[in-house]
């Protein structure tokens, strides 16, 4: 999941450098990664909810970037905020997974 948090940061960089297509590609990667995590592991309810929120943020970002034209400055701010939220979610869940693995919890 560290790579997922890193990818969320890359989306912000793509937006800052006017590379919306690359940001859209990274969002798709994160959506796939999130779907994999959600279906691969038996996650606690809190983790499921967090990843569901991340998926919703990613879908909104994808829709916004898929719309015709370049995003407005306001949209870029919203996208950056969403990326930060997604990055935080993946970081929190990485910590939870690490703690669970250290404790020998097979669910996560």
N, C-alpha and C positions, 0 to 999 in steps of 0.2 A: 504494500500500500504506500510505502514511501515514494515509489515511482508515480503513484496516482497523485499524491500531494505535489510532487515536482511537476507533473503534467499540468495541473491546475495553474501553477505559477507560470508555466510556459505560455498558457493561453493569454494571460495578462500581457506578457512580453510581445506576443504576436499582435495583440490589439494595439499596443503602444506604437508598434512599428508598421501599422497599417497592413498587416498580413491576415486579413479576415479569413481567407480560405484555409490557411494553416491552423488558425484558431478553431475553425469548424472541424477540421480533421482531428485535432486533439480532443475536442469535446466528444466526438464520436468514439474515440479510443477510450475515454473515461466512461462513457455510457456503457460500452461493452465490458470494460473492466468491472464496473459496478454491478452489472448484471451477472457476471461470472461469480463475483464474491457472494452475492445474494443467493444464488442458486447452488453454489458449491459447498458452502458451510452451513451448519445448523447454528444460526446466530441467535444470541439473546434478543428479546423483544426490543430493547433499547438500541442495539446495533442495527436491527432490521429497520427501525424507524429512522435512525440517522442516515442509513444508506438510501432509504426511500426519499428522504428530504434532499439528499445530494442528487438523486436521479431526477427529481422534479426541477431542481435548479439547472441541471445540465440540459434537460429538455427545453426549458424556457430559453436558455442561452442559444441552443441550437436553432430554435424557431426564429429568434431575433436575428441571428447571423444569416440564416437561410433566406430571409426576406430580401427583396430586390434592393440594391443600393448599399452604400457604405453606412455603417451605424453612425448615428449622430453623437456628438460629444456626451450628451446625457446618457445615451444608450451604452456608450463605452464605460461610463462610470458605473452604471448598473451591472454591466458584464463583469467588470473588475471586482465589484463587491460580491457578486455571486461566485466568482472564482475563489475569492478569499474564503467564503463560507464553505465551499466544497473542499478546499484544501484543509481547512480546520477539521471538517468531518472525517476526512481520510486520516489525518494525523491522529485524532482521538481514537479512531477505530484501530489504527496500527498499534497504538499503545495498549489498548484493550486486548488485542490479539497476542501481543508480546507477553503481557502479564498472564493471560490464560495459558499460553504455551509453557511458560516457566512454571506454572502451577500444575501442569499436566492435564489441563482441561482439554479433552478431545473435541468438544463442541466447536470451539473457535479454531 
